[in-house]
Amino acid sequence: MSSQLYQDNFPHMTPAWSRIFNFVADRAEGAYIYTDDGRKLLDFTCGIGVTNTGHCHPKVVEAIREQSGLFLHAQANIVIHKPMLQLIEELRQIVPSAIDSFYFANSGAEALENAVKIAKAATGRPNVIVFNGSFHGRTHATMALTTSKTSYRTGFAPLPGGIYVSPFPYAFNMKMTEEQASQYALGQLEYLLASQTAPRDTAAILIESVLGEGGYIVPPTSFMNGLREICDKHGIMLIFDEVQSGFGRTGKWFAFEHFGVVPDIITAAKGIASGMPLSGVFTRTDIMKKLDVGSIGGTYGGNAVACAAGVATIRVMREEHMLENATERGIQLMTGLRKLQEEYPQIGDVRGLGLMIGSEFVVDGSQAKAKPLVKEIIHKVEEKGMLLLSCGTYDNTLRWIPPLNVSPEQITEGLNAFGEALKETL
């Protein structure tokens, strides 16, 4: 890296930010990032599932430009602005009909904290159940909800209490069939409710519709239906964290649609506004009415420019059939990865929905031993002109997060780069 700007200023960026790549981005368009030293990189990270419409989609950019000349900031307690009302109108068309109340914040963690507050207020109960491998944020409360890596929590104790952890049906890791993993995990959840947090003390069960940082793991349909049944039986709120899996990422607006289950509360962020800071908590009006006025809120929540970007994002995804493309390109990508899996036994599993796909590596039967290998592959792939990220407790899973308008040719380009990197690494 020769950039004087980089040399002068990078040392002053906090080292608490982990760094994967060292290039300096100059601009981005569609599926590509262009660096200040002239490189063109196929971006299959999408800012960790944020730029679902691709970088700088013209219609989203135009909406941001137009709104920035009208209203930059209008605090929601004081001014009702059109972009928020328009965003609610768009959201009402894509959420289940029972979900009819919308609250906006800035980040996924902020949405999760508010979702838990809402569940506690609605039920009058103190406890929350989460699952092994979960990632819900890095604020103080959401750290306590997060179990995917100790690095997100170490050094910050004591964390808020009243949080209990149950097994996620991670069939590959458990060496079970999906149905066996589902029944085991449901049994352990029932045991938790009998042994540690009684149903009458449990406000919510919180789960990612597809496990994100924990390894891109799709839960079995029977498990998700089982959660709904348990929550209905005991009056527990079911919260689906759709921060990473929402807004078309899995080929449907929300990943929970694959399972035929409707939650009580949905949290969303990342892909909701194509890169502008915006998040939301979507639930029922009867639930929201149980909160005291002023008990949730924030200065920047539902920012006018971010809401305008959200409106444009939903409209362009619909107009350009991005959900259908995510399904088709996901099949193409999954097929290509499984062909490579046949050639390289170190790829232990390939799984996912739509364009939220994970390829998990193992070395000598060990997930932990695969971590250095995956890191090496990520950097080798970058040399070939493509960006990938890892996930999982041991960082042994490569996650594939292309933009939802990715072309067949770009998927082929990515698979070729990955295949070349594997050939040179394994």
C-alpha positions in Angstrom: 0.0 0.0 0.0 1.7 3.2 -1.2 -1.0 5.7 -0.7 0.2 8.6 1.3 -3.3 9.1 2.7 -3.2 5.5 4.0 0.3 5.8 5.4 -0.4 9.0 7.2 -3.8 8.1 8.7 -4.3 4.4 8.9 -2.1 4.2 12.1 -4.7 6.4 13.8 -7.6 4.1 13.1 -8.5 2.3 16.3 -6.8 -1.2 16.4 -10.0 -2.5 18.0 -11.4 -2.6 14.4 -10.2 -5.9 12.9 -8.7 -5.6 9.5 -9.1 -8.3 6.8 -7.9 -6.4 3.7 -5.5 -3.5 3.3 -6.6 -1.8 0.1 -8.1 1.7 0.1 -11.4 1.8 -1.8 -11.9 4.7 -4.3 -15.4 3.9 -5.5 -17.8 1.1 -6.0 -20.5 0.2 -8.5 -22.8 -2.8 -8.7 -20.8 -6.0 -7.7 -17.4 -4.3 -7.8 -15.1 -2.2 -5.6 -12.4 -0.1 -7.3 -9.3 0.6 -5.3 -7.2 3.8 -5.4 -4.3 1.8 -6.9 -6.4 0.6 -9.9 -7.7 -2.8 -8.8 -11.2 -4.1 -9.6 -12.5 -6.5 -7.0 -15.6 -8.6 -7.2 -17.4 -7.9 -3.9 -19.1 -11.0 -2.6 -19.2 -9.5 1.0 -21.8 -6.7 0.3 -20.6 -4.9 3.5 -21.7 -8.0 5.4 -25.1 -8.3 3.7 -25.8 -4.6 3.4 -25.6 -3.6 -0.2 -28.2 -6.1 -1.4 -29.0 -3.9 -4.4 -25.3 -3.6 -5.3 -23.0 -0.7 -4.7 -24.5 2.7 -5.5 -27.6 1.6 -7.3 -28.6 4.6 -9.4 -32.2 4.7 -8.2 -31.2 4.5 -4.5 -28.5 7.2 -5.0 -31.0 9.5 -6.7 -33.5 9.1 -3.8 -30.7 10.0 -1.4 -29.8 13.0 -3.4 -33.3 14.2 -3.8 -34.2 13.8 -0.1 -30.9 15.4 1.1 -32.1 18.6 -0.6 -35.4 18.5 1.2 -34.8 17.3 4.8 -31.6 15.9 6.2 -32.9 15.3 9.7 -36.4 15.4 11.2 -36.6 13.9 14.7 -39.5 11.5 14.8 -41.0 12.9 18.1 -41.2 16.3 16.6 -41.7 16.1 12.8 -43.6 13.5 10.8 -41.8 13.3 7.5 -42.9 11.8 4.2 -40.1 9.2 3.7 -40.9 7.5 7.0 -44.6 7.2 6.1 -43.7 6.0 2.6 -41.3 3.4 4.1 -44.1 2.1 6.3 -46.4 1.9 3.3 -43.8 -0.2 1.4 -43.1 -2.4 4.5 -46.8 -3.2 5.0 -46.7 -4.8 1.5 -43.9 -7.2 2.4 -44.4 -8.2 6.0 -47.1 -10.7 7.2 -50.5 -9.0 7.5 -50.5 -9.4 11.3 -47.4 -7.2 11.6 -48.8 -3.7 11.6 -46.6 -1.5 13.8 -43.2 -0.1 12.8 -40.4 1.4 14.9 -37.1 2.7 13.4 -33.6 2.9 14.8 -30.0 3.1 13.4 -28.3 -0.3 13.8 -29.1 -3.9 14.1 -27.9 -4.0 17.8 -30.2 -1.0 18.6 -33.1 -2.9 17.0 -32.4 -6.0 19.0 -32.2 -4.1 22.3 -35.5 -2.5 21.6 -37.1 -5.8 20.5 -36.1 -7.3 23.9 -37.5 -4.3 25.7 -40.7 -4.6 23.9 -41.1 -8.3 24.7 -40.4 -7.7 28.4 -42.9 -4.8 28.5 -45.5 -6.9 26.6 -45.2 -9.9 28.8 -44.1 -8.5 32.2 -41.4 -11.2 32.3 -37.6 -10.8 32.8 -35.8 -13.5 30.9 -34.8 -14.2 27.2 -33.7 -17.4 25.5 -31.1 -17.3 22.7 -29.2 -20.1 20.9 -25.7 -21.3 20.6 -23.9 -19.5 17.7 -26.1 -16.4 17.9 -24.9 -13.0 17.0 -27.2 -10.1 17.9 -24.8 -7.2 18.4 -21.9 -5.7 20.4 -23.6 -3.2 22.6 -23.6 -4.1 26.3 -27.0 -5.8 26.3 -26.6 -7.5 22.9 -23.2 -8.8 23.8 -25.1 -10.8 26.5 -27.4 -12.2 23.7 -24.4 -13.1 21.5 -22.8 -16.5 21.8 -21.0 -17.0 18.4 -17.5 -16.0 19.7 -16.0 -15.2 23.0 -14.1 -12.3 21.3 -17.4 -10.3 21.2 -17.8 -10.6 25.0 -14.4 -11.0 26.7 -13.3 -8.2 29.0 -16.7 -6.6 29.3 -18.2 -8.6 32.2 -20.5 -8.4 34.1 -23.0 -8.5 31.3 -26.8 -8.1 31.8 -28.5 -11.2 33.2 -31.7 -13.1 32.6 -30.3 -14.6 29.3 -30.3 -18.4 28.8 -28.7 -20.3 25.9 -30.2 -23.3 24.2 -28.6 -25.5 21.4 -29.1 -24.5 17.8 -29.9 -27.4 15.4 -26.5 -27.4 13.7 -26.8 -30.8 12.0 -23.4 -30.9 10.4 -21.6 -30.1 13.7 -23.8 -32.5 15.6 -23.2 -35.3 13.1 -27.0 -35.8 12.9 -29.6 -35.6 10.2 -31.5 -32.3 10.1 -34.6 -33.9 11.7 -32.5 -35.5 14.5 -30.9 -32.2 15.2 -34.3 -30.5 15.2 -35.8 -32.9 17.7 -32.7 -32.8 19.9 -32.7 -29.0 20.0 -36.4 -28.8 20.8 -36.0 -31.3 23.6 -33.1 -29.3 25.1 -35.2 -26.1 24.8 -38.1 -27.8 26.7 -35.5 -29.0 29.3 -34.2 -25.4 29.7 -37.8 -24.2 30.3 -38.2 -26.9 33.0 -34.8 -26.5 34.6 -33.5 -22.9 34.4 -36.1 -20.3 33.2 -39.7 -21.1 33.8 -42.2 -20.2 31.0 -43.8 -17.6 33.3 -40.4 -15.9 33.7 -39.6 -16.1 30.0 -40.4 -13.0 27.9 -39.0 -14.1 24.5 -37.3 -16.7 22.5 -34.9 -14.8 20.1 -33.4 -16.5 17.1 -31.8 -15.6 13.8 -33.9 -17.0 11.0 -30.7 -18.2 9.4 -27.7 -18.3 11.7 -25.3 -15.6 10.5 -22.0 -15.0 12.3 -22.4 -18.5 13.8 -21.9 -20.2 10.4 -24.7 -19.5 7.9 -26.7 -22.4 9.2 -30.3 -22.9 8.1 -32.6 -24.4 10.8 -34.9 -27.2 9.9 -38.5 -26.2 9.3 -39.7 -28.6 12.0 -37.6 -26.7 14.5 -39.0 -23.3 13.6 -42.5 -24.7 13.8 -41.7 -26.2 17.1 -40.5 -22.8 18.4 -43.8 -21.3 17.4 -45.8 -24.0 19.2 -43.7 -23.6 22.4 -44.2 -19.8 22.4 -47.9 -20.1 21.7 -48.3 -22.7 24.5 -46.6 -20.5 27.1 -47.4 -16.9 26.0 -43.7 -16.3 25.1 -42.8 -13.7 22.4 -41.1 -15.2 19.3 -38.5 -12.8 17.9 -36.9 -13.4 14.6 -33.6 -11.6 14.0 -33.6 -10.8 10.2 -30.8 -8.3 10.4 -28.6 -10.3 8.0 -31.1 -12.7 6.4 -33.7 -10.1 5.5 -34.6 -8.0 2.5 -34.3 -10.6 -0.2 -31.0 -12.2 0.9 -32.5 -15.7 0.9 -34.8 -15.3 -2.1 -37.7 -14.1 0.0 -38.2 -10.7 1.7 -37.6 -12.4 5.0 -35.9 -15.8 5.7 -38.7 -16.9 8.1 -41.0 -17.1 5.1 -39.2 -20.3 4.1 -40.6 -22.0 7.2 -44.2 -20.9 7.2 -43.9 -19.4 10.6 -44.9 -15.8 11.6 -43.0 -14.2 14.5 -44.4 -11.8 17.1 -41.5 -9.4 16.5 -39.1 -8.9 13.5 -35.8 -7.0 13.7 -34.3 -5.7 10.5 -31.3 -3.6 9.4 -28.4 -4.1 7.0 -30.1 -4.6 3.6 -33.1 -2.4 4.5 -31.5 0.8 3.0 -28.7 -0.3 0.7 -26.0 1.1 3.0 -27.6 4.0 4.8 -27.8 3.5 8.6 -31.3 2.3 9.3 -32.9 -0.5 11.3 -36.4 -1.4 12.4 -38.5 -3.4 14.8 -41.8 -4.6 13.3 -44.5 -6.1 15.4 -48.2 -5.9 16.2 -50.0 -2.8 17.4 -51.5 -4.7 20.4 -48.0 -5.5 21.5 -46.7 -1.9 21.1 -49.6 -0.5 23.0 -48.3 -2.2 26.1 -45.2 0.1 26.2 -45.2 3.4 28.0 -45.0 6.4 25.7 -41.3 7.5 25.5 -39.9 4.1 26.7 -38.2 3.6 23.3 -36.8 6.2 21.0 -33.7 8.0 19.8 -32.5 11.1 18.1 -31.6 9.7 14.7 -34.1 6.8 14.4 -36.0 6.9 11.1 -33.7 9.5 9.6 -35.3 11.1 6.6 -32.5 10.4 4.1 -32.1 6.8 5.4 -35.9 6.2 5.1 -35.9 7.6 1.5 -33.1 5.1 0.7 -35.2 2.3 2.3 -38.2 3.2 0.1 -36.0 3.2 -3.0 -34.4 -0.1 -2.0 -37.7 -2.0 -1.6 -39.1 -0.5 -4.9 -36.0 -1.3 -7.0 -35.8 -4.8 -5.6 -39.4 -5.4 -6.6 -39.1 -3.7 -10.0 -35.9 -5.6 -11.0 -37.0 -8.9 -9.6 -34.1 -9.3 -7.3 -35.7 -11.9 -5.1 -36.2 -14.2 -8.1 -32.6 -13.5 -9.1 -31.4 -14.3 -5.7 -33.1 -17.7 -5.9 -31.8 -18.5 -9.4 -28.2 -17.3 -8.8 -28.2 -19.1 -5.4 -28.9 -22.4 -7.2 -26.1 -21.6 -9.7 -23.7 -20.7 -6.8 -24.7 -23.7 -4.7 -24.3 -26.1 -7.6 -20.8 -24.7 -8.4 -19.7 -24.9 -4.8 -20.9 -28.5 -4.4 -18.9 -29.5 -7.5 -15.8 -28.1 -5.9 -16.8 -29.9 -2.7 -16.5 -33.2 -4.6 -13.0 -32.3 -5.7 -11.8 -30.9 -2.3 -12.8 -33.0 0.8 -11.7 -30.2 3.0 -15.0 -28.6 2.1 -17.1 -30.4 4.7 -20.5 -28.8 4.0 -22.2 -26.4 1.6 -25.5 -24.9 2.8 -27.7 -21.9 2.6 -30.8 -20.2 1.1 -30.8 -17.9 -1.9 -27.6 -15.8 -1.8 -26.8 -16.5 1.8 -24.5 -19.5 1.4 -21.8 -21.0 3.6 -19.0 -23.4 2.6 -17.6 -25.0 5.8 -14.0 -26.3 5.9 -12.6 -29.0 8.1 -9.1 -30.3 8.5 -8.5 -33.8 9.8 -12.1 -33.8 11.0 -11.5 -30.6 13.0 -13.3 -27.3 12.5 -10.8 -25.4 14.7 -7.9 -26.6 12.6 -9.5 -25.2 9.5 -9.3 -21.6 10.6 -5.8 -20.9 9.3 -6.7 -22.6 6.0 -9.8 -20.4 5.5 -7.8 -17.3 6.3 -5.3 -18.3 3.7 -8.0 -19.0 1.1 -9.6 -15.5 1.7 -6.3 -13.8 1.0 -5.6 -16.0 -2.0 -9.1 -15.3 -3.4 -8.4 -11.5 -3.0 -5.3 -12.0 -5.1 -7.6 -13.4 -7.8 -9.8 -10.4 -7.6 -12.7 -11.4 -5.3 -13.6 -10.6 -1.7 -15.0 -13.2 0.7 -15.5 -13.3 4.5 -15.5 -16.1 7.0 -17.9 -16.9 9.8 -18.6 -19.5 12.4 -17.2 -19.9 16.0 -13.9 -21.1 14.6 -14.0 -18.9 11.5 -13.9 -22.0 9.4 -16.8 -21.2 7.1 -16.6 -19.0 4.0 -19.8 -17.0 3.5 -21.0 -16.0 0.1 -23.0 -12.7 0.1 -23.2 -11.4 -3.5 -25.5 -8.5 -4.3 -29.0 -9.7 -5.2 -28.7 -8.4 -8.7 -25.5 -10.3 -9.4 -25.3 -11.7 -12.9 -24.8 -15.3 -14.0 -21.4 -14.2 -15.5 -20.3 -12.7 -12.1 -21.3 -15.9 -10.3 -19.1 -17.8 -12.7 -16.3 -15.3 -12.3 -16.5 -15.8 -8.5 -16.5 -19.6 -8.7 -13.5 -19.5 -11.1 -11.5 -17.3 -8.7 -12.4 -19.5 -5.8 -11.5 -22.7 -7.7 -8.1 -21.2 -8.7 -7.5 -20.2 -5.0 -8.3 -23.7 -3.9 -6.0 -25.3 -6.5 -3.1 -23.1 -5.2 -3.9 -23.6 -1.5 -5.0 -27.2 -1.1 
